[in-house]
Amino acid sequence: MELNDGNLQTLTEYLQKTLSPDPAVRRPAEKFLESVEGTQNYSILLLTVLEKSQNEVIRVCAAVTFKNYIKRNWRVVEDEPNKISDPDRTAIKANIVNLMLSSPEQIQKQLSDAISIIGREDFPQKWPDLLTEMVTRFQSGDFHIINGILRTAHSLFKRYRHEFKSNELWSEIKLVLDTFAQPLTELFKATIDLCQTHATDINALKVLFSSLTLISKLFYSLNFQDLPEFFEDNMETWMTNFHNLLTLDNKLLQTDDEEEAGLLELLKSQICDNAALYAQKYDEEFQPYLPRFVTAIWNLLVTTGQEVKYDLLVSNAIQFLASVCERPHYKHLFEDQNVLTSICEKVIVPNMEFRSADEEAFEDNSEEYIIRDLEGSDIDTRRRAACDLVRGLCKFFEGPVTGIFSGYVSSMLTEYAKNPGVNWKHKDAAIYLVTSLASKAQTQKHGITQANELVNLSEFFVNHILVDLKSPNVNEFPVLKADAIKYVMTFRSQLPKEQLLETVPLLVAHLQAESIVQHTYAAHALERLFTMRGANNTTLITPTEMAPFTEQLLNNLFKSLAIPGSSENEYIMKAIMRSFSLLQEAIVPYIPTLIGQLTHKLLLVSKNPSKPHFNHYLFESLCLSIRITCKANPDTVNSFEEALFPVFTEILQNDVQEFVPYVFQVMSLLLEIHTSSIPSSYMALFPHLLQPALWERTGNIPPLVRLLQAYLEKGAATIASAAADKIPGLLGVFQKLIASKANDHQGFYLLNSIVEHMPPDSITQYRKQIFILLFQRLQSSKTTKFVKSFLVFINLYCVKYGAIALQEIFDSIQPKMFGMVVEKIIIPEVQKVSGQVEKKICAVGITKILTEYTLQALIGLFELPEDDSIPDDEHFIDIEDTPGYQTAFSQLAFAGKKEHDPIGDAVSNPKILLAQSLHKLSTACPGRVPSMLSTSLPAEALQYLQGYLQAATVQLV
């Protein structure tokens, strides 16, 4: 694309169209931008629009488009096309910092993110002058520029907080510290001086306090991995100023807004974080400063109100206390009973109360409430911080703390009993206190795994939790009902099975509650209960025990999707998936009704996919419906195809990128179930599956390969007779995949299926070229993965066509090549092959091409220790934990392809086959085989071989 006015105008028009609410206008515009983003100057044109357009909306749109373009394409992935040319990369890096600093704040943030994405890949090696360019701008005195630099530095350095230690990381941090630490400290001191100079200028203070917050964030990132020498030497400067800022109370910076945290709160909460970091990791060096920080933060906590805007500050302040009280160094600060009582009374109990703001979130912003409240969330709340403080105090003072809280819990429950309608919040706080007190250790998978023995969880369940769950009106006191459900969920590993079974029908009833939080918690609790393991690796709750509630469970789950606000509730869909998996054939009578509801839901969400987890569980549920029903009656596969194909067609025609890989997986599952010849509806789609555009998206490759394998398994003869002109296209796909290090194994999957299933005559003319391509790749880029796949392929070829055919094809490429392959590849590399089926293919193949110098390699293959087999644990899989779960391609656990053995029953034991083959050879050449073996094999191998001969009841002559 040339840099001219015409192209700038075209790009501006298409950017305008991407903002249209009408999909008919928006989608083609997005497609156009996607089609041109690989051309040179595209990114430069975007930056020019961003810089020169008179329309502010278009400028922001160009900035967002540019950032997303950089996010997708800056990283150079081996074997994949580089969509940003080298001249464009150089031009972007030369101009982006200046452009970012001269842009309005909204655009500055987007470009700052883009710089950090580029920096992650190129800094410091390929962008050595970035830091010096940034640091020199500190001298500008213009805080719009300075804040732009600080924001960029923050997004660039914050990864130091979670990266694993490595020499590369440490040398990068050292480079950053050498260049950045001194100027940052000078800027910190200068900014604090300016705050005093402009103490009465509200506008100046806003800018300066934004800077101080960013500087404090940078301090956290640069100190996270280890205590840098520079910061240790300058600790007095930083800590004295941090302490002063913590105690500062400038009336001008106080806001009237009760929801949004002000600049003062944001700065103080970051300083609490910084102090907690030093208290945890550098307690020896921090010890002189600790008492004054404890005092300042304690005063902060007891003087800060209950408004939402203080939540982050209060939770960070409590987290500081939690991190301090867990350290043996500081144990003495908390030993006094009066101190413990004061902490419980003034910090913990007030921050466990259910405020009116929480009540509003519960009712009106349920999604946010659920994310904050459910186990595993990483969002800090007052309650979570208070809970952590209780846990921290219990480390050294479990008895006294439990005693203090028991009194609070009793009085709260007494208050509730006096007037439940008015005092229900007292019970809510009591449940939360008991939960925080009893929880010692927990995991997302099992809930609480270690509990405080001083708290009787079962008794509390019977006396205070069950009564809420059994209440006939599921819509009364929804918060307490949600608390009760969460209690069951949290302590599921601690409560006896009888109590859990008692809750199942009650939870099923709560699926009908009007409150989104309540029925979501009910669905989540059921899903977690269904994954609990009982004896012998089975589920704790069995399908038989669920039989009385099955119909109600399925009805209520699907009805709850119709409750306003829950039409795409991922917890409900996950519970549907897990219920199908648990109940197995018990769901078959309900499938005709349920499949219609699932298909209708799929059609709706395909219009605008916005909830990736919901969509994933929806497809998993479809796969389970198909697998379970067709296992009982394979003929029902046609009914599923009738129901699903219209929706699948629409998804493929509209190119709904998020759903296309899922559709291919479900189609593979359906096609694999067919027992007769391949249906014509599939054959009509076959040519479309070979289109190069489909294979450009990496997320499509694994499911497409699997689908083509299903075509070959079920319809190789049909392809050879009715679609022979498509065989070159099929081999073209193989050629593309084999050239990529990332996808070469997928190419071999396809090639193995072609060799195994296609009629030999249909691929005769292509065989030599296939081998030439493989040898070219072997020469140009040999990897262990490629060699393993190559060995499995040539052995499969040998099993299918015989050793002579294999030798002939090798030697037709180059004389004596077969011998070289055996000597240089098969013998030294075959022991790298892993996987039972793969080993079997190699064993049978090598047996067929057995010669004197391959025998030892074969025995080595047999005697290698087997890989640990993976149990068939599908039901217990947590989708987020499966390695295939990513945005581009998410493998469906329940569309799982069973491992295919192309040799099957033809060879049940390859060791017996070896013995029989040797016996046959020795009969043809009496006397020669035993002498050959005794001279060429070590004693250990001969011993193994003797065992194989005995097992086969044959001997050598």
C-alpha positions, 0 to 999 in steps of 0.5 A: 500500500502506497503512502498517498492520500487515496489510501489514507482516505480508503483506510479512514472510510473502512475504520469508520465502517468498523464502528457501525452497529450493523454487522452487514457494514461492520463485518466486511470492513473488518474483513477488508482490514484483515486482508490488507494488514499483511501489506507493506506500509499498512501500519504506517498508514494507520499511524498517519491517520492517527496523527493527522485525522481531524476526526477524534473518533477515527483517531482513537479507532486507528490507535486501537486498531494499531495496538491490536495489529501490533499485538497480533503480528509483532512477534515473529513466529517461526514458519509463519508469515511475517506480516510486518515488513522490516522497514515498517518495523524500523519506522514504527520504532523510530516514530512511536515514542514521539507520537505517543507523547504528543497525543491526547491521553486516550490515544497515548494509552493505546500507543503506550500499550503498543510500545510495551508489546513491541518492547516485550519482543525487541527490548533491549537487543533490537531496541537498545535506545528505547530507555535512553529516549524515555529517560531524556524526556524526564528533563522536559518538565512537561508532566503530560510527557512525563506521565506518558513515559511513566505509563509506558515504563509501567506497562513495559516493566510490570512483567517483572512481577510474574516472570520466572528468574533467569539470567536473561531476565536479570541482565535486562533488569540490571540494564533497566536499573542502571539507566532508570533507577537514578532518574526515577529517584530524582523525578520522585523527589522533584515531584514531591517538592512540586506537590509542596510548591503547588499545594493549593493548585488542584489541577497541578496536584492531580497531574503530580499525584498521577505521576507519584502513583505511576512512580510507586508502581514502577518501584514495585516492579523494579523491586519485585525480583530482588532488592536492587543495590541502588534501592537498598542504598536509597531506602531512606529517601523512598521509605521516608517519602512513602511514609509521609505520603501515607499520612498526608491528607490534602483536602483538595484531593478528597473527592465527593464520589463514593464509588470511584477511588481518588488519586490520594486513595490510589497512591496510598494503596500502592504504597501499602503494596510496596510496604507489604513487598518489603515486609515479606521479601526484605524484612531484615533491611526493612526492619528499621522502617516497619514500626512506623509503617505499621502505625501509619497503616493501622491509623489509616484503617481505623479512620477510613470510611466504608465507602466503595472508593476506599476498598482498594486502599483498605484491602491493600492496607489489611494485606500489609498487616496480613503479610506482617503478622505471618512473619516470625520476625514480627510475631511479637507485635501481635502477641498481646491479647488486647492487640488481637482483640483490637484488630478483630474489633476495629479491622476484621469485623467492620470489613466483613460487614455486607454493605449497601454497596455490596447489596446493590452489586448483588442485585444489579451487577451480579456478574461483577459480584460473582467474579469478586466473591467466588473462589479463585478470583484474584480481585481484592475485596475488603472481605477477602483481605480480612479473611487473609488477615484472619488466616495470617493471625491464626498461624501463630494465635489460632486459639485466642483468635478463634476464641475472640471470633466465637464470641462475635459469631454467637452474638451476631447469630443471636441478633439475627434470631431476634428479627431475621427480616431486619438483622439478616446481615448479622448472619451473613457476617457470621457465616463469613467469619466462620468461613474465614476462621475455618479455612486454613488451605484451599484449592479451586478444585477441592475447596477447603482442604485443611480446616481449623479443628477448633471449628465444628463445620458439620455442626454449624452446617446442620444448625445454621446452613441447612435451615436456609437451604430448606426454606420453602421460599427460594426467593426469600433472603437471597444473600443468605441463601447464596451464603449457604450454597457457598458454604457447601461449595467451600467445605465440600471436602470437609462435610460428610457425604450424607450431608452433601447428598442431602443438599443436592435436591435443595441445590436443584431447587435453588436453580429456579431462584430469581437472584442471578447470584443465587442460581449461579452459585447453585449451578456452580456448587452442583458442578463442583460436587459432581467432580468430587472423587469417591472410592476407586476413582469414581465420582463421589455422587453416583448416577444411581444416587442422582436418579430421583433428581435427574429430571428435575436437575435437567429441567431446572438447569435449562430453565435457569438459562431463561432467567433474565441475566443468565442467558449466557451464564457460563456456570450453568452451562458448565453444570449442564456439561458436568451433569451429562458427563456424570449421568451418562446413559440416564440422559438419553430419554431427555436428549430429543428435547435437550438437543433442540434447546442446545442447538437453539442456544448455539444459533443465538450465541453464534450471532455475536459470540461474547462469552468464550467459556459459555460457548466452550461448555455449550460445545462440550455438552453437544459432544456429550449428547452425541457420544452418550446417545450414539453409544447406545444407538449409533443410528441416532447420528443422523438425527443429530446431523439433521439438528446441527447441520443447519446451524453449522452451515450458517456458522461456516458461511458467516465465518464465525471465527470463534466457532469454526474450530469447534464445528470441525471437531463436532463434525469429526465426532459425528463422521467417526460414528458412521458405520457405513459409507460416507454420507453425501452431505459430507462429500459436498463439503470436502472440497471446501475443507482444502481451501488455503484460506482455512489453513491460514488460521492456526486455530483451524489446523488441529480440528481440520486435520482430524476432520480430514482423517475422519474423511479418509477413515470413512470415505477413502474409496469415495474420495478416490473414485468421486473426488480424485481431482482433490487428492493433489489438494489434500497432499498440498495441505500435507506439504504446507503443514510439513514445512512448519516446525509448529505443525509438522506433526499434524502433517504426519497425522494426515499423511499416515491416514492417507497411507493407511486408508487410501486405495494404493493405486490412487496415490501411486503417482504421488508417493515418490514426491512425498518422500522427496519432500520429507527428505528435503525437510529432514535436510533443511530442518531436522528436529526430534519431533520431526524424526519421531514422526518420520520413523512412525510414518516409514514403518507404517508405510512398510507395514502397509506396502511391505519392506521391498516397496519401502526399499524400492522407493528409497533407492529410486530417489538415490541409490543405496539410500535405504541402507543409509536411512536404516543406519543413520536414522532408524537404528540410532533414533528409534528409541526416541519414539514414544507412545504405545501405538507408535512403538507398535507400528515401529516394532512391526515395521522394523520386523518387516525390514529386519536385517542383521544390524537392525535387530538390536535396535528392535530389542531395545525398542521392546525393552524401553520403559513404557511411558506412564499411561494417562487414566481415562479421567475425562469427567474430572477434567477442568476445561481451563486446565486442558493444554488445548484451551487457548483463544485460537483453538480450544480442544473439546475434551468430550469430542476426544478422539480415541487413539487409533491403532492402524495395525489393530488385531493383525498383530497383537504382540509384536514380540511374538511376530519378531520370533515367528519372523525369525523362525521363518527366516531360519527355516529358509536358511538353516544354521545361518540365523543363530550364528549371525545372532550370536556374533552380532548381539550382546548377551542381554539382547540374546536373553530377551530374544530367547524369551520371545522365542519361548513365548511364541513356542518356536525355535531357530534352526 
